[in-house]
Amino acid sequence: MKRILLLITLLSFQYLDAQTLIHRDALIEEMVSEVSADNLEQYVRQLAAFQTRHTLSADAEDKGILASQKYVLSLFKSYEAEAGGRLSSEIDRFTIEADGRRIPSDSELGNIMATLKGTDPNDDRIFLVSAHIDSRPLDVMNTEIDAPGANDDGSGVAAVIELARIMSKRSFPATIIFVIVSGEEQGLKGAAYLAEKAKKEEWNLVAMLNNDMLGNSNSSQTNINDNTRVRIFSEGIPMAETEQMAAIRRYTNAENDSKSRQLARYMKELGERYVDQLEVKLIYRNDRYLRGGDHTPFAREGFTAIRVTEMNENYFYQHENVRIEDGQQYGDLPEFVDFEYIRKNTALNLASLASLASAPSEPQMVGIDVRRLSNTSTLRWDAPKTGKAKGYYVLMRETDASMWQKKFYTEEMELTIPYSKDNYFFAVQAVGEGGHESMAVFPQPITR
């Protein structure tokens, strides 16, 4: 009997030891709880009601891209009163030259921008979350035919609207920009303009979160029905990599540790911490075959950018004319959108943005000492440029692991741990007074 009780006791301790403690910040948890599937459905249905939102569609009171832009701007404007003067919104108009492909003549486009100004005057960081408002039928040049675009990308636009509604009521040290771009289906035109503008004006753009198709949970061909998983695409080797960056990457074998990849890991950790019944799948590609997204122009300009998109796509409802053929309904209609799924994916964005914008900036000059042979690893770093760090996490994972596996907390600027630098990858995060964590920084080799 004593042996049985001892065995039960040991098994109980092992069971408790296997549990994972999840700490949720109360303010972020509150914001996540405010994301409304009903609101998201209302936005999507209204966007689809404009019949087409083709980038080059004609101006009409209740049809076309200009009418849809006015609708989104009116929503952004309605949130300004509760933001205490920190939220401002506008349509940033610009001209795109004819390209001989999908822009037949010089055309005026517009990006709808809602900027939530940060409260710390010494913090110039910007976090940008985007979606594209334009839609298309099967023929990308047909500006007249119905193209409701409920999921592509009405779902992403709805998510950004809901994020602005909720987050504009709160304050964050850093600035958050909610942007609805145009011209995505015509060649990522609105995003390219904005990325070039951010580069030219030297924005301290820390992260760009692109949301494109968040609402389909039933796939074509395979008939998978699943709203519990979502994909984040991120580049490995940076598009804007310099020769010096490439040399360090080859020396440290950091092909899987670009800044965009660190952002994707961050969002997986935060999303799964705050959003129940959602698994974030990290896709080690910049995007899917034969297609592209608005994060790509930002990556080309050297910014940290990722794409959030549904796990399973349905090609009956994507880039198709609205019709019934052989008993099959085609077209991107609201009735094929899973609004509870959009709610989860919106909450993923919210938890990530709120944590990033509340945290101190990343630690600086992060390095790992490689000057001697050792079975221990020593990392050193400097304090963040903005915000106050209460402490730091040294992150560790095995070289074949996708996610960080251990966190070592310290309030010093250096830590030596008894794990070989030859067998593990490391990174360092700053941790603010409220427990919010910066993105992880992969260390540079200290060689002298």
C-alpha positions as CSV (number, residue, x, y, z in Angstrom):
1,M,0.0,0.0,0.0
2,K,2.9,2.4,0.9
3,R,4.5,1.6,-2.5
4,I,1.3,2.4,-4.3
5,L,0.9,5.7,-2.5
6,L,4.5,6.6,-3.2
7,L,4.0,5.8,-6.9
8,I,0.9,7.9,-7.0
9,T,2.7,10.8,-5.3
10,L,5.6,10.6,-7.7
11,L,3.3,10.5,-10.7
12,S,1.4,13.5,-9.3
13,F,4.6,15.6,-9.0
14,Q,5.6,14.5,-12.6
15,Y,2.2,15.6,-13.8
16,L,2.5,19.0,-12.1
17,D,6.0,19.5,-13.4
18,A,4.8,18.9,-16.9
19,Q,2.2,21.7,-16.8
20,T,2.9,25.1,-18.5
21,L,2.1,28.2,-16.6
22,I,0.5,30.8,-18.9
23,H,0.6,34.4,-17.7
24,R,-1.7,36.9,-19.4
25,D,-1.4,40.6,-19.0
26,A,-4.8,41.8,-17.8
27,L,-5.0,44.8,-20.1
28,I,-4.1,42.7,-23.2
29,E,-6.5,40.0,-22.2
30,E,-9.3,42.6,-21.8
31,M,-8.6,44.0,-25.3
32,V,-8.6,40.5,-26.8
33,S,-12.0,39.8,-25.2
34,E,-13.4,42.9,-27.0
35,V,-12.7,41.6,-30.5
36,S,-16.2,41.0,-31.9
37,A,-17.1,38.4,-34.5
38,D,-20.4,40.3,-35.0
39,N,-18.5,43.6,-35.7
40,L,-16.2,41.8,-38.2
41,E,-19.2,40.3,-40.0
42,Q,-20.7,43.8,-40.3
43,Y,-17.5,45.2,-41.8
44,V,-17.1,42.4,-44.3
45,R,-20.7,42.5,-45.5
46,Q,-20.6,46.2,-46.0
47,L,-17.3,45.9,-47.9
48,A,-18.8,43.2,-50.1
49,A,-21.9,45.4,-50.7
50,F,-19.8,47.8,-52.8
51,Q,-20.0,45.1,-55.5
52,T,-16.4,45.7,-56.7
53,R,-13.4,47.4,-55.0
54,H,-11.2,47.0,-58.0
55,T,-8.3,49.5,-57.8
56,L,-9.3,51.1,-61.1
57,S,-13.1,51.0,-60.7
58,A,-15.1,54.1,-61.5
59,D,-16.3,56.6,-58.9
60,A,-19.8,55.9,-57.7
61,E,-21.8,56.7,-54.6
62,D,-22.3,53.1,-53.5
63,K,-20.0,51.1,-55.7
64,G,-16.2,50.9,-56.3
65,I,-13.0,51.5,-54.5
66,L,-13.5,55.2,-53.7
67,A,-16.8,54.6,-52.0
68,S,-15.3,51.7,-50.0
69,Q,-12.4,53.9,-48.9
70,K,-14.7,56.6,-47.7
71,Y,-16.6,54.0,-45.6
72,V,-13.4,52.8,-43.9
73,L,-12.2,56.3,-43.4
74,S,-15.5,57.2,-41.7
75,L,-15.0,54.3,-39.3
76,F,-11.5,55.4,-38.5
77,K,-12.7,59.0,-38.0
78,S,-15.4,57.8,-35.6
79,Y,-12.8,56.3,-33.3
80,E,-10.9,59.6,-32.9
81,A,-13.1,61.1,-30.2
82,E,-12.3,58.3,-27.7
83,A,-8.6,58.4,-28.5
84,G,-8.0,61.7,-26.7
85,G,-6.3,63.4,-29.7
86,R,-3.9,60.6,-30.3
87,L,-5.6,59.1,-33.3
88,S,-5.6,60.8,-36.7
89,S,-6.8,59.4,-40.0
90,E,-6.6,60.3,-43.7
91,I,-6.4,58.9,-47.2
92,D,-2.9,59.3,-48.5
93,R,-3.3,59.9,-52.2
94,F,-0.5,59.2,-54.7
95,T,0.0,58.6,-58.4
96,I,1.1,55.4,-59.9
97,E,2.7,55.5,-63.3
98,A,1.4,53.2,-66.1
99,D,3.4,49.9,-66.1
100,G,2.2,48.3,-69.3
101,R,0.7,45.4,-67.4
102,R,-2.0,46.0,-64.7
103,I,-1.9,49.8,-64.6
104,P,-2.8,50.8,-68.2
105,S,-2.4,54.6,-67.6
106,D,-1.2,56.9,-64.8
107,S,-3.6,56.4,-61.9
108,E,-4.3,58.0,-58.6
109,L,-4.5,55.5,-55.7
110,G,-4.9,55.9,-52.0
111,N,-4.0,54.3,-48.7
112,I,-6.2,54.8,-45.8
113,M,-4.1,55.6,-42.7
114,A,-5.1,55.8,-39.0
115,T,-2.1,56.7,-36.8
116,L,-2.3,56.1,-33.1
117,K,0.5,58.3,-31.7
118,G,2.7,56.9,-29.0
119,T,2.7,58.5,-25.6
120,D,6.5,58.5,-25.1
121,P,8.0,61.6,-26.8
122,N,11.4,59.9,-26.8
123,D,10.1,56.7,-28.5
124,D,10.0,57.0,-32.3
125,R,9.2,53.4,-32.9
126,I,6.4,52.5,-35.4
127,F,4.4,49.3,-35.6
128,L,2.3,48.9,-38.8
129,V,-0.6,46.6,-39.4
130,S,-2.1,46.4,-42.8
131,A,-4.6,44.8,-45.2
132,H,-5.6,45.6,-48.8
133,I,-9.0,47.0,-49.7
134,D,-9.0,46.2,-53.5
135,S,-10.7,43.2,-54.9
136,R,-10.7,41.4,-58.3
137,P,-12.6,38.9,-60.4
138,L,-11.0,36.2,-62.5
139,D,-9.9,38.8,-65.1
140,V,-7.7,41.1,-63.0
141,M,-8.3,44.0,-65.5
142,N,-12.1,43.8,-65.3
143,T,-13.2,46.9,-63.4
144,E,-16.9,46.5,-63.8
145,I,-17.9,42.9,-62.9
146,D,-18.9,42.1,-59.3
147,A,-15.9,41.3,-57.2
148,P,-17.2,41.3,-53.6
149,G,-13.8,40.3,-52.0
150,A,-15.3,39.2,-48.8
151,N,-12.4,37.1,-47.7
152,D,-9.7,38.5,-50.1
153,D,-9.2,40.9,-48.5
154,G,-12.4,42.0,-46.8
155,S,-11.4,39.8,-43.9
156,G,-8.1,41.5,-43.4
157,V,-9.6,45.0,-43.7
158,A,-12.2,44.1,-41.1
159,A,-9.5,42.9,-38.8
160,V,-7.5,46.2,-39.1
161,I,-10.7,48.2,-38.5
162,E,-11.5,46.2,-35.4
163,L,-7.9,46.6,-34.2
164,A,-8.2,50.4,-34.6
165,R,-11.5,50.5,-32.8
166,I,-10.2,48.6,-29.7
167,M,-6.6,49.8,-29.5
168,S,-7.3,53.5,-30.1
169,K,-9.0,53.6,-26.7
170,R,-5.7,52.7,-25.0
171,S,-2.3,54.3,-25.0
172,F,1.0,52.8,-25.9
173,P,4.6,54.2,-25.7
174,A,5.2,53.5,-29.3
175,T,3.1,54.5,-32.4
176,I,0.8,52.1,-34.2
177,I,-0.3,52.7,-37.8
178,F,-3.4,51.0,-39.1
179,V,-3.3,51.1,-42.9
180,I,-5.6,49.8,-45.6
181,V,-3.7,49.8,-48.9
182,S,-4.9,49.7,-52.5
183,G,-3.4,48.3,-55.6
184,E,-2.4,44.9,-54.1
185,E,-4.1,42.9,-56.9
186,Q,-2.5,45.2,-59.5
187,G,1.0,44.5,-58.3
188,L,1.4,45.5,-54.6
189,K,1.3,49.2,-55.7
190,G,0.0,50.8,-52.5
191,A,2.3,48.8,-50.2
192,A,5.3,49.5,-52.5
193,Y,4.5,53.3,-52.3
194,L,4.2,53.2,-48.5
195,A,7.4,51.1,-48.0
196,E,9.4,53.5,-50.2
197,K,7.9,56.4,-48.3
198,A,8.9,54.9,-44.9
199,K,12.4,54.3,-46.2
200,K,12.8,57.8,-47.6
201,E,11.4,59.5,-44.5
202,E,13.5,57.2,-42.3
203,W,10.7,55.8,-40.2
204,N,11.8,53.7,-37.3
205,L,9.5,51.0,-38.5
206,V,10.1,48.0,-36.2
207,A,7.6,45.6,-37.6
208,M,5.0,45.3,-40.4
209,L,2.1,42.8,-40.0
210,N,0.3,42.1,-43.2
211,N,-3.1,40.5,-43.0
212,D,-4.4,38.9,-46.2
213,M,-7.3,36.4,-46.2
214,L,-8.1,35.5,-42.6
215,G,-11.6,34.1,-42.9
216,N,-11.7,30.8,-44.9
217,S,-11.8,27.7,-42.8
218,N,-13.0,25.2,-45.4
219,S,-10.5,24.2,-48.2
220,S,-11.3,23.2,-51.7
221,Q,-10.2,19.7,-53.0
222,T,-9.2,18.4,-49.6
223,N,-12.4,19.5,-47.8
224,I,-10.5,20.3,-44.6
225,N,-12.7,22.2,-42.2
226,D,-10.5,23.8,-39.5
227,N,-10.5,27.3,-37.8
228,T,-8.0,26.4,-35.2
229,R,-4.8,27.0,-37.2
230,V,-3.4,30.1,-39.0
231,R,-0.2,30.6,-41.0
232,I,2.5,33.2,-40.6
233,F,4.9,33.5,-43.6
234,S,8.3,35.0,-43.0
235,E,11.5,35.4,-45.0
236,G,14.6,33.5,-44.0
237,I,17.5,35.1,-45.8
238,P,16.6,38.8,-45.9
239,M,15.8,40.3,-49.3
240,A,17.8,43.4,-48.4
241,E,20.8,41.4,-47.1
242,T,24.1,43.2,-47.6
243,E,27.4,41.4,-48.1
244,Q,28.4,42.1,-44.5
245,M,25.1,40.7,-43.3
246,A,25.6,37.6,-45.5
247,A,29.1,37.0,-44.1
248,I,27.9,37.1,-40.5
249,R,24.9,34.9,-41.4
250,R,27.1,32.2,-42.9
251,Y,29.5,32.3,-40.0
252,T,26.7,32.0,-37.4
253,N,24.4,29.7,-39.5
254,A,21.6,32.2,-38.9
255,E,19.5,31.3,-42.0
256,N,16.5,30.7,-39.7
257,D,17.0,33.7,-37.5
258,S,16.2,36.8,-39.7
259,K,14.3,39.6,-38.0
260,S,11.2,38.6,-39.8
261,R,11.5,35.1,-38.5
262,Q,12.0,36.4,-35.0
263,L,8.8,38.4,-35.4
264,A,6.9,35.3,-36.5
265,R,8.1,33.4,-33.5
266,Y,7.1,36.3,-31.2
267,M,3.6,36.3,-32.7
268,K,3.3,32.5,-32.3
269,E,4.2,32.8,-28.6
270,L,1.9,35.8,-28.0
271,G,-1.0,34.5,-30.1
272,E,-1.1,31.1,-28.5
273,R,-0.7,32.8,-25.0
274,Y,-3.8,35.0,-25.4
275,V,-6.0,33.3,-28.0
276,D,-7.7,30.1,-27.1
277,Q,-8.1,27.3,-29.7
278,L,-5.6,28.8,-32.1
279,E,-2.3,27.3,-33.2
280,V,0.0,29.5,-35.1
281,K,1.9,27.7,-37.8
282,L,5.3,29.2,-38.9
283,I,5.7,28.8,-42.6
284,Y,9.4,29.2,-43.6
285,R,8.7,31.0,-46.9
286,N,8.2,34.7,-47.7
287,D,4.9,33.8,-49.4
288,R,3.0,31.1,-51.3
289,Y,3.8,29.9,-54.9
290,L,2.6,32.1,-57.8
291,R,1.4,34.8,-55.4
292,G,2.6,37.7,-53.3
293,G,1.6,40.0,-50.5
294,D,2.0,43.5,-49.2
295,H,4.7,42.5,-46.7
296,T,7.1,41.9,-49.6
297,P,7.8,45.5,-50.6
298,F,8.6,46.2,-47.0
299,A,11.0,43.3,-46.9
300,R,12.7,44.6,-50.0
301,E,13.3,47.9,-48.3
302,G,14.9,46.2,-45.4
303,F,12.0,46.3,-42.9
304,T,10.9,43.4,-40.7
305,A,7.6,42.1,-42.3
306,I,5.4,39.0,-42.1
307,R,2.2,37.8,-43.6
308,V,-0.7,36.4,-41.6
309,T,-3.1,34.2,-43.6
310,E,-5.6,31.4,-43.2
311,M,-4.3,27.8,-43.0
312,N,-6.4,26.3,-45.8
313,E,-7.5,28.2,-49.0
314,N,-10.5,27.6,-51.1
315,Y,-9.9,28.3,-54.8
316,F,-13.6,28.2,-55.6
317,Y,-14.0,31.5,-53.8
318,Q,-10.7,33.2,-54.6
319,H,-10.1,35.3,-57.7
320,E,-13.3,33.9,-59.3
321,N,-16.3,35.4,-61.0
322,V,-19.5,35.1,-59.0
323,R,-21.5,32.3,-60.7
324,I,-22.9,28.8,-60.3
325,E,-21.3,26.3,-62.6
326,D,-22.0,22.5,-62.6
327,G,-23.8,23.0,-59.3
328,Q,-20.7,24.6,-57.7
329,Q,-21.0,28.2,-56.3
330,Y,-18.0,30.4,-57.2
331,G,-17.0,33.8,-56.0
332,D,-15.7,35.5,-52.8
333,L,-19.0,35.9,-51.0
334,P,-19.7,36.7,-47.3
335,E,-21.6,33.4,-46.8
336,F,-18.3,31.5,-47.2
337,V,-16.5,33.5,-44.5
338,D,-15.9,32.1,-41.0
339,F,-16.3,35.2,-38.7
340,E,-15.3,33.4,-35.6
341,Y,-12.0,32.5,-37.4
342,I,-11.4,36.1,-38.3
343,R,-12.0,37.0,-34.6
344,K,-9.2,34.6,-33.5
345,N,-6.8,35.9,-36.1
346,T,-7.6,39.5,-35.3
347,A,-6.9,38.7,-31.6
348,L,-3.5,37.2,-32.6
349,N,-2.6,40.6,-34.2
350,L,-3.9,42.5,-31.2
351,A,-2.0,40.6,-28.6
352,S,1.2,40.8,-30.6
353,L,0.9,44.6,-31.4
354,A,-0.1,45.5,-27.8
355,S,2.8,43.6,-26.3
356,L,5.3,45.0,-28.8
357,A,4.2,48.6,-28.5
358,S,4.2,48.4,-24.7
359,A,7.6,46.8,-24.4
360,P,11.0,48.5,-24.3
361,S,12.9,48.5,-27.6
362,E,15.2,45.6,-28.3
363,P,18.5,45.3,-26.4
364,Q,21.4,46.7,-28.4
365,M,24.8,45.3,-29.4
366,V,23.8,41.8,-28.6
367,G,26.8,39.5,-28.9
368,I,28.0,36.0,-28.1
369,D,31.6,35.4,-27.1
370,V,33.3,33.0,-29.5
371,R,37.0,33.8,-28.7
372,R,37.7,30.6,-26.9
373,L,36.7,26.9,-26.9
374,S,34.2,26.3,-24.1
375,N,31.3,24.2,-23.1
376,T,29.6,27.3,-21.7
377,S,28.1,30.3,-23.6
378,T,28.5,33.9,-22.6
379,L,26.2,36.6,-24.1
380,R,26.6,40.4,-23.6
381,W,24.4,43.3,-24.6
382,D,23.6,47.0,-24.0
383,A,20.4,48.5,-22.7
384,P,17.5,49.3,-25.1
385,K,17.5,52.7,-26.9
386,T,14.0,53.5,-25.7
387,G,11.9,52.4,-22.7
388,K,13.1,51.0,-19.4
389,A,14.1,47.4,-19.2
390,K,13.5,45.7,-15.8
391,G,15.5,42.7,-17.0
392,Y,16.3,40.5,-19.9
393,Y,15.6,37.0,-21.2
394,V,18.4,35.0,-22.8
395,L,16.6,32.6,-25.1
396,M,17.9,29.2,-26.1
397,R,16.8,26.5,-28.5
398,E,18.5,23.4,-30.1
399,T,19.6,24.0,-33.7
400,D,16.9,21.9,-35.2
401,A,14.1,23.4,-33.1
402,S,11.7,26.0,-34.6
403,M,10.8,27.8,-31.3
404,W,12.8,29.0,-28.3
405,Q,12.8,26.3,-25.7
406,K,14.2,27.9,-22.6
407,K,14.3,31.4,-21.1
408,F,17.0,32.5,-18.6
409,Y,16.1,35.7,-16.7
410,T,18.7,38.2,-15.6
411,E,18.9,41.9,-14.6
412,E,22.5,42.2,-15.7
413,M,23.9,43.0,-19.1
414,E,25.8,39.7,-19.4
415,L,25.0,36.0,-18.7
416,T,27.0,32.8,-18.9
417,I,25.1,29.6,-19.0
418,P,26.4,26.0,-19.0
419,Y,25.3,25.1,-22.6
420,S,27.7,24.9,-25.5
421,K,27.4,27.6,-28.2
422,D,28.1,24.8,-30.7
423,N,24.9,23.0,-29.8
424,Y,22.4,25.7,-29.4
425,F,21.1,29.0,-30.8
426,F,20.6,32.0,-28.5
427,A,18.9,35.4,-28.5
428,V,18.2,38.2,-26.0
429,Q,14.9,40.0,-25.2
430,A,14.4,43.1,-23.1
431,V,11.6,42.9,-20.5
432,G,9.8,46.0,-19.4
433,E,8.4,46.9,-16.0
434,G,5.0,45.4,-16.9
435,G,6.5,42.2,-18.1
436,H,6.1,43.0,-21.8
437,E,8.9,41.5,-24.0
438,S,10.7,43.0,-26.9
439,M,11.4,41.0,-30.0
440,A,14.4,38.7,-29.7
441,V,17.8,39.7,-31.1
442,F,20.1,37.1,-32.5
443,P,23.7,37.7,-31.3
444,Q,26.6,38.8,-33.4
445,P,29.9,36.9,-32.8
446,I,32.3,38.6,-30.4
447,T,35.7,37.7,-31.9
448,R,38.1,40.1,-30.3
